[in-house]
Amino acid sequence: MDSMRSKRVVAFALAGLAFAIALYLEMTYVMMFGFWDGFTSELDRAENMLARYFIWFSLAIGIWFICLGLWRSHANFRRRVLYSCLVFAFATGVAVSLDLYFRTYMMDSAGG
C-alpha cells in the first residue's frame, strides 16, 4: 500500500514539474513577445512558435503523468513512468537544440 502511494507521489510530482515548465515558458517567451511598438525579430517569432509547441507538449505530458498517478496499480507503472520521462527528455533536447540553432543563424533584435 505504501509503495503504491509513493509511486503516485512520483507521478504527481512529475506532472507538477511539467506544468511548471509550461508556465515558465509561457511567462518568458509568450507573454513577453515583441516590443511595445509591435516589432518582432525573426528570432523572436521562431522562439515564440517553438515555445508554444513545447508548452502544449508539456501540458499533454503533465496530464499523462496525472493519469498515471490516478490509475489503479498496474505491473508496468515504473516502465511507463521511465519511458514517459525519456520521451519528455528527448523532446526537451530537441527543443533546446532548435533554440540554439535559431539563436545561431537568425537575426535577433540586439542591433548593430
C-alpha positions in Angstrom: 0.0 0.0 0.0 2.8 2.4 1.0 4.7 1.6 -2.2 1.8 2.4 -4.4 1.3 5.8 -2.6 5.0 6.7 -3.2 4.6 5.7 -6.9 1.6 8.0 -7.2 3.5 10.9 -5.5 6.3 10.5 -8.1 3.8 10.7 -10.9 2.1 13.7 -9.5 5.5 15.4 -8.8 6.5 14.8 -12.5 3.1 16.3 -13.6 3.8 19.4 -11.4 7.2 19.7 -13.0 5.8 19.5 -16.5 3.2 22.2 -15.6 5.8 24.4 -14.0 8.0 24.2 -17.2 4.9 25.1 -19.3 4.1 28.1 -17.0 7.7 29.3 -17.1 7.9 29.2 -20.9 4.5 30.9 -21.1 5.8 33.8 -18.9 9.2 34.2 -20.6 8.5 33.5 -24.3 4.8 34.1 -25.0 3.8 36.9 -22.6 7.0 38.9 -23.2 6.7 38.6 -27.0 7.8 41.6 -29.1 8.4 45.2 -28.3 5.9 47.9 -27.3 5.9 49.3 -30.8 4.9 45.9 -32.3 8.3 45.0 -33.7 9.2 41.3 -33.6 12.5 39.9 -34.9 12.9 36.7 -36.8 14.4 35.1 -33.8 11.5 36.2 -31.5 8.9 34.8 -33.9 10.8 31.4 -34.2 11.3 31.1 -30.4 7.7 32.1 -29.7 6.4 29.3 -32.0 8.8 26.8 -30.6 7.8 27.7 -27.1 4.1 27.4 -27.9 4.6 23.9 -29.3 6.7 22.8 -26.3 4.1 24.3 -23.9 1.4 22.2 -25.4 3.6 19.1 -25.3 4.4 19.8 -21.6 0.8 20.2 -20.8 0.0 16.9 -22.5 2.7 15.1 -20.7 1.6 16.6 -17.4 -1.9 15.3 -18.0 -0.4 11.9 -18.9 1.5 11.8 -15.6 -1.7 12.7 -13.7 -3.5 9.8 -15.4 -0.6 7.5 -14.4 -1.0 8.7 -10.8 -4.7 8.2 -10.8 -4.9 4.7 -12.4 -5.0 1.8 -10.1 -1.8 -0.2 -9.6 -0.5 -1.9 -12.7 2.5 -4.0 -13.3 4.2 -1.7 -15.8 4.0 1.5 -13.8 7.7 2.1 -13.4 8.3 1.3 -17.1 5.6 3.7 -18.2 7.0 6.5 -16.0 10.5 5.8 -17.2 9.5 5.8 -20.9 7.4 9.0 -20.4 10.4 10.7 -18.7 12.6 9.6 -21.6 10.2 11.0 -24.2 10.0 14.3 -22.3 13.8 14.5 -22.0 14.1 13.7 -25.7 11.6 16.4 -26.6 13.4 18.9 -24.3 16.7 18.1 -26.0 15.2 18.7 -29.4 13.6 22.0 -28.3 16.9 23.2 -26.8 18.8 22.2 -29.9 16.4 24.0 -32.2 16.6 27.1 -30.0 20.4 27.1 -30.1 20.1 26.7 -33.9 17.7 29.6 -34.1 20.0 31.8 -32.0 23.0 31.0 -34.2 21.5 31.6 -37.6 18.6 34.1 -37.2 18.6 37.8 -36.7 17.8 39.0 -33.3 16.8 42.4 -32.0 20.1 43.3 -30.4 21.1 45.7 -33.2 24.4 46.7 -34.5 
